[in-house]
Structures are given as C-alpha cells and as structure tokens.
Amino acid sequence: MPSSVIRTGPEVAAKLSDTAQMLRARMEGLDRPSVGLALGSGAARGLAHIGVLKALLANAIAIDVMVGCSIGAVVGGCYAAGVEPDQMEDIARSIDKRIVFRHLDFAVPNRGGLIAGARVSDLLKELTMNKTFGQLRIGFACTAADIHTGEEVVLETGVLHEAIRASLSIPGVFQPVVMGSRVLVDGGIVNPIPANYLVAMGVDVVIGVDVTPELIPSERDIGKPPSIVFTLINAFDIMARVVSEPTADIVDVMIRPDVGRVFGGDFWLADELIERGWEATQEQIPRIKEAIREASRRPR
C-alpha cells in the first residue's frame, strides 16, 4: 500500500503527500473555516471518541478532515466510511467479554505479538465496507510507526481496513503489519494524537482528542502483579501520555474525556466511555465555536 512519511517539526509542510495536498486544496475552496479532528490512541478508552463525534455533530460542528491513531483510526475510519456515530454506539454497546475474546486469535508470539489479528482485520473490513480511502465521504488518514526505523508513517491511500489494522497494532499485543518494506505497529509509540498532519495541511481549526489520561488504578489492582496483556497495554498508555503532551501546543482545542479509571482492554464499558466523550466535548463546544469565529476573521 502506498504511504507517505510526515515527520514532526518545521519541515513538515514540505513533506505533504499528493493526497494531503489535494485535501488542502479542497479545504481552501470552502466558504468557511475548515475544521479537522485528530483522534488519539487509547485502546478501549477510545470508545469515548464516539461520544465526541456525537456531540460535535449535535452542535452542528462540521468536520472536513480527520486523522486517527489506533482506536482513533478505527472510530475515525468508520465515520469516514459512512458509519454514523449512533450506529457505532449501537455496535459498541453490544460488545461483551465473549465477543471480545471471539475476535482474538492468539498465536505463538514469535512474530512480534500475542494476537495474529486476522479476525480483527475481518471485522474492520466488515465495518468499513471494504472501502478504499478514495471512496470516503471526508478526508481521512491514519498513522502507524515503522518498528525498524521509528518513523511515523501516514497511511492515506489503498484499502482502509488494512491501514487501520496497522495503526492499531499495539507492540507485543498484535503482530505487526508488513506493507512493502515497512513493518508497521501502533502509531501511538511516536505520535498518539497525530494533529501535526492537520496543522501541516493548513486546517483552520484543529481539534485534538486525548484519551490517554493519568491512570487511576482500582482498589483490587493495587499491589497485585498484572497479566502480560494488562502490562503491555498500560505500559503503552503511560508512554503515549508522555509522548502526546507537546500536541496540546499545536491544536486549537484539546478534548480530554475523563476515562482514566477504565483499563484499556475493557471494551465492554462502552456506555460509560461514550458518555465521557460526550460530556468532555460539550464542555469544549464554546471554545470550539470561538476558534471557528476567530478563524473566519482571518484573511483566507
């Protein structure tokens, strides 16, 4: 699958791919400020992204382009493919432990991960209706990391579900995805909230969503050795929280749902997570609308 590498830093604008340049040209043709949404990594906590989307749409905030990492790639990719937030909510609310484990094809961990990921790929293919990036209703990209080079890789062409599968490959949990010469894992190890893609594209108002808050352990977990999956996911989340801190300086508004009490593997807590996303977004709606008003006053 063709992809492009976008590095953070002042040189990033010079490295826009043809796809990103096309999206930038499309947004420059709008008669209002463009709005971009960056959905961050966070495993199950990222179900809060559904509540974020619901609240934005309920307040008539039009999203022109999205970028997602890991679970943010799942939610953002599904929306871009045509799945409405209410539909995502219904799917998420139907998840229980039995469904989660049914989609985990455990493998001998000699290829970089405990889970092969074929069943997850099949699920993503179904959810996104096997669409390509060129068939999406809004501009969308997702990010991964090359485990050999440490580079951030932006995936924006080809088959959508394949890109999402690469983006969510938590190191040690899911086996990496090989795309050409790239060996790709979860982009959260280098850039959990890839808002730099939107900034480089010249989006007028950039909204970030951070679902990697400071962790709040439950009483039952304190003092007890965790499982290997718990260790891998929490270690990843701790790292992602630190790595994502500079992103707050480049977005216009950062939404931070209160999801620190939820373990990243608890996908069956959709009700709570979606509500947290809704609440956090509603609190930021005045700031988002003010950012849009300010952008509309700037010369275009």
C-alpha positions as CSV (number, residue, x, y, z in Angstrom):
1,M,0.0,0.0,0.0
2,P,1.5,3.4,-0.9
3,S,2.1,5.6,2.1
4,S,4.0,8.8,3.0
5,V,6.1,9.7,6.0
6,I,5.3,13.0,7.7
7,R,7.8,14.0,10.4
8,T,7.0,16.5,13.1
9,G,8.9,19.8,13.1
10,P,9.1,22.9,11.0
11,E,10.0,21.0,7.8
12,V,6.7,19.0,7.9
13,A,4.8,21.3,5.4
14,A,7.3,20.5,2.7
15,K,6.6,16.8,3.0
16,L,2.9,16.8,2.3
17,S,1.9,13.9,0.0
18,D,-0.2,14.3,-3.1
19,T,-3.3,13.2,-1.2
20,A,-2.7,15.7,1.6
21,Q,-2.1,18.5,-1.0
22,M,-5.4,17.5,-2.7
23,L,-7.3,17.7,0.6
24,R,-5.7,21.1,1.4
25,A,-6.8,22.4,-2.0
26,R,-10.3,21.1,-1.3
27,M,-10.5,22.9,2.1
28,E,-9.1,26.1,0.6
29,G,-12.2,26.1,-1.6
30,L,-14.6,26.2,1.4
31,D,-16.6,29.4,2.1
32,R,-16.0,28.9,5.9
33,P,-13.0,27.9,8.1
34,S,-12.0,24.3,7.7
35,V,-12.2,22.0,10.8
36,G,-10.0,19.0,11.4
37,L,-10.3,16.3,14.1
38,A,-7.4,14.2,15.4
39,L,-8.5,11.2,17.4
40,G,-5.8,9.7,19.6
41,S,-4.8,6.2,20.7
42,G,-6.0,4.7,23.9
43,A,-7.4,1.2,23.3
44,A,-10.9,0.8,24.8
45,R,-10.8,4.3,26.2
46,G,-11.0,5.4,22.6
47,L,-14.7,4.4,22.5
48,A,-15.1,7.9,24.0
49,H,-14.4,9.2,20.5
50,I,-17.9,8.0,19.6
51,G,-19.3,10.4,22.2
52,V,-17.0,13.2,20.9
53,L,-18.4,12.8,17.4
54,K,-22.0,12.7,18.6
55,A,-21.5,15.9,20.5
56,L,-19.8,17.7,17.6
57,L,-22.5,16.8,15.2
58,A,-25.2,17.7,17.7
59,N,-23.7,21.1,17.8
60,A,-23.5,21.5,14.1
61,I,-19.7,21.4,14.0
62,A,-18.8,20.1,10.5
63,I,-15.7,18.0,10.3
64,D,-13.8,18.4,7.0
65,V,-10.9,16.1,7.6
66,M,-9.9,13.5,10.2
67,V,-6.8,11.7,11.3
68,G,-6.7,8.9,13.7
69,C,-4.2,6.7,15.6
70,S,-5.0,3.2,16.8
71,I,-8.6,3.2,18.2
72,G,-8.8,6.7,16.9
73,A,-8.2,5.2,13.4
74,V,-11.0,2.7,14.0
75,V,-13.6,5.3,15.0
76,G,-12.5,7.9,12.5
77,G,-12.2,5.4,9.7
78,C,-15.6,4.0,10.3
79,Y,-17.1,7.5,10.3
80,A,-15.3,8.5,7.1
81,A,-16.6,5.3,5.5
82,G,-20.2,6.3,6.3
83,V,-20.9,4.7,9.6
84,E,-22.9,7.2,11.8
85,P,-22.0,7.7,15.4
86,D,-25.3,6.3,16.5
87,Q,-24.6,3.2,14.6
88,M,-21.1,3.0,16.2
89,E,-22.7,3.4,19.6
90,D,-25.1,0.5,19.0
91,I,-22.2,-1.7,17.9
92,A,-20.1,-0.6,20.9
93,R,-22.9,-1.2,23.4
94,S,-23.3,-4.8,22.1
95,I,-19.7,-5.7,22.9
96,D,-19.3,-8.0,25.9
97,K,-16.3,-10.2,27.0
98,R,-17.4,-13.1,24.9
99,I,-17.4,-11.0,21.7
100,V,-14.0,-9.5,22.5
101,F,-12.4,-12.9,23.1
102,R,-14.0,-14.3,20.0
103,H,-12.1,-11.8,17.9
104,L,-8.7,-12.6,19.4
105,D,-6.8,-15.2,17.5
106,F,-3.9,-15.9,19.9
107,A,-0.7,-17.0,18.2
108,V,2.7,-18.3,19.3
109,P,4.4,-14.9,19.9
110,N,7.4,-15.4,17.6
111,R,6.2,-12.8,15.1
112,G,6.1,-9.8,17.3
113,G,2.7,-10.2,19.0
114,L,0.4,-12.4,21.0
115,I,-2.5,-11.9,18.7
116,A,-2.3,-12.6,14.9
117,G,-5.0,-10.1,14.1
118,A,-6.7,-11.9,11.2
119,R,-10.1,-11.8,13.0
120,V,-9.8,-8.2,13.8
121,S,-8.9,-7.5,10.1
122,D,-12.1,-9.3,9.0
123,L,-14.2,-7.2,11.5
124,L,-12.6,-4.0,10.3
125,K,-13.3,-5.0,6.7
126,E,-16.9,-5.5,7.5
127,L,-17.3,-2.3,9.5
128,T,-15.7,-0.2,6.8
129,M,-17.5,-2.0,4.0
130,N,-14.1,-2.8,2.4
131,K,-13.8,0.8,1.1
132,T,-10.7,2.5,-0.1
133,F,-9.5,5.9,1.0
134,G,-10.7,7.3,-2.3
135,Q,-14.3,6.2,-1.5
136,L,-14.6,8.0,1.8
137,R,-17.0,10.9,2.4
138,I,-14.4,13.1,4.1
139,G,-10.7,13.3,4.0
140,F,-9.1,10.8,6.3
141,A,-5.7,9.4,7.2
142,C,-4.4,7.1,9.9
143,T,-0.9,6.8,11.4
144,A,1.4,3.9,12.2
145,A,5.1,3.6,13.1
146,D,7.8,1.6,11.4
147,I,9.2,-0.6,14.1
148,H,12.6,-0.8,12.3
149,T,13.2,2.9,11.7
150,G,11.0,4.6,14.3
151,E,9.4,6.8,11.6
152,E,5.8,8.0,11.8
153,V,4.0,6.7,8.7
154,V,0.8,8.3,7.5
155,L,-1.5,5.9,5.6
156,E,-3.9,7.7,3.3
157,T,-4.2,5.5,0.2
158,G,-5.3,2.0,-0.6
159,V,-7.7,-0.2,1.3
160,L,-9.0,1.4,4.5
161,H,-9.3,-1.6,6.8
162,E,-5.7,-2.7,6.1
163,A,-4.4,0.7,7.2
164,I,-6.5,0.7,10.3
165,R,-5.2,-2.8,11.2
166,A,-1.6,-1.5,11.0
167,S,-2.5,1.6,13.1
168,L,-3.9,-0.4,16.0
169,S,-1.1,-3.0,16.2
170,I,0.0,-2.4,19.8
171,P,3.6,-3.7,20.1
172,G,3.7,-7.1,21.8
173,V,-0.1,-7.5,21.7
174,F,-0.8,-7.6,18.0
175,Q,1.5,-8.9,15.3
176,P,2.9,-6.1,13.2
177,V,1.6,-5.5,9.7
178,V,4.0,-5.7,6.7
179,M,3.4,-3.2,3.9
180,G,6.1,-3.3,1.3
181,S,9.4,-2.5,3.0
182,R,7.5,-1.2,6.1
183,V,6.9,-3.2,9.3
184,L,4.1,-1.3,11.0
185,V,2.9,-1.1,14.6
186,D,0.6,1.2,16.5
187,G,1.5,4.9,15.7
188,G,1.0,5.8,19.3
189,I,4.6,4.9,20.1
190,V,5.7,8.0,18.2
191,N,2.6,10.3,17.9
192,P,-0.5,9.3,19.8
193,I,-2.6,12.3,18.7
194,P,-1.4,13.0,15.1
195,A,-2.7,16.6,14.9
196,N,0.6,17.5,13.1
197,Y,-0.9,16.1,9.9
198,L,-3.8,18.6,10.1
199,V,-1.6,21.5,11.0
200,A,0.7,20.7,8.1
201,M,-2.3,20.6,5.8
202,G,-3.3,24.1,6.8
203,V,-6.5,23.2,8.5
204,D,-8.0,26.4,10.1
205,V,-9.3,24.9,13.3
206,V,-7.6,21.8,14.7
207,I,-9.3,19.8,17.4
208,G,-7.5,17.0,19.3
209,V,-8.9,14.3,21.4
210,D,-6.7,12.8,24.2
211,V,-7.9,9.5,25.7
212,T,-4.5,8.7,27.4
213,P,-5.0,10.4,30.8
214,E,-3.2,9.7,34.0
215,L,-4.2,6.2,35.1
216,I,-6.3,5.7,38.2
217,P,-6.0,2.1,39.4
218,S,-8.8,0.3,41.1
219,E,-8.5,-0.9,44.7
220,R,-8.5,-4.5,43.6
221,D,-5.4,-3.9,41.3
222,I,-3.2,-2.2,43.9
223,G,-0.3,-4.4,45.0
224,K,-1.2,-7.3,42.6
225,P,1.1,-8.4,39.7
226,P,-0.9,-7.8,36.4
227,S,-1.3,-10.1,33.4
228,I,1.1,-9.7,30.5
229,V,-1.7,-8.1,28.3
230,F,-2.5,-5.7,31.2
231,T,1.2,-4.9,31.5
232,L,1.7,-4.3,27.8
233,I,-1.4,-2.1,27.3
234,N,-0.8,0.0,30.4
235,A,2.9,0.4,29.6
236,F,1.9,1.6,26.2
237,D,-0.7,4.1,27.6
238,I,1.8,5.5,30.1
239,M,4.3,6.1,27.3
240,A,1.6,7.6,25.0
241,R,0.5,10.0,27.6
242,V,4.1,11.4,28.0
243,V,4.7,11.4,24.2
244,S,1.4,13.2,23.4
245,E,2.0,16.2,25.8
246,P,3.5,18.5,23.2
247,T,0.5,18.1,20.9
248,A,-1.5,20.4,23.2
249,D,0.6,23.3,21.9
250,I,-0.3,22.8,18.3
251,V,-4.1,22.3,18.5
252,D,-6.8,25.0,18.9
253,V,-8.8,22.9,21.3
254,M,-7.9,19.7,23.1
255,I,-10.8,17.5,24.3
256,R,-9.8,15.2,27.3
257,P,-12.6,12.8,28.3
258,D,-12.3,11.6,31.9
259,V,-11.5,7.9,31.2
260,G,-8.5,7.3,33.5
261,R,-10.4,4.8,35.6
262,V,-11.0,2.4,32.7
263,F,-8.5,-0.2,31.7
264,G,-7.5,-0.1,28.0
265,G,-8.9,-3.7,27.5
266,D,-12.3,-3.1,28.9
267,F,-14.2,-2.7,25.6
268,W,-17.4,-3.8,27.3
269,L,-17.7,-0.4,29.1
270,A,-19.0,1.4,26.1
271,D,-21.8,3.2,27.9
272,E,-19.5,4.9,30.4
273,L,-16.8,5.8,27.8
274,I,-19.2,7.2,25.2
275,E,-20.8,9.4,27.9
276,R,-17.4,10.6,29.0
277,G,-16.6,11.6,25.4
278,W,-20.0,13.4,25.1
279,E,-19.5,15.3,28.4
280,A,-16.0,16.4,27.7
281,T,-16.9,17.7,24.2
282,Q,-20.0,19.6,25.4
283,E,-17.7,21.4,27.8
284,Q,-15.4,22.5,24.9
285,I,-18.1,23.5,22.4
286,P,-17.9,27.2,23.4
287,R,-14.2,27.2,22.8
288,I,-14.5,25.3,19.5
289,K,-17.1,27.8,18.2
290,E,-15.0,30.7,19.3
291,A,-12.0,29.2,17.5
292,I,-14.1,28.9,14.3
293,R,-15.2,32.5,14.7
294,E,-11.6,33.7,15.1
295,A,-10.6,31.7,12.0
296,S,-13.4,33.2,10.0
297,R,-12.0,36.7,10.7
298,R,-8.5,35.8,9.4
299,P,-7.7,36.5,5.7
300,R,-8.2,33.4,3.6
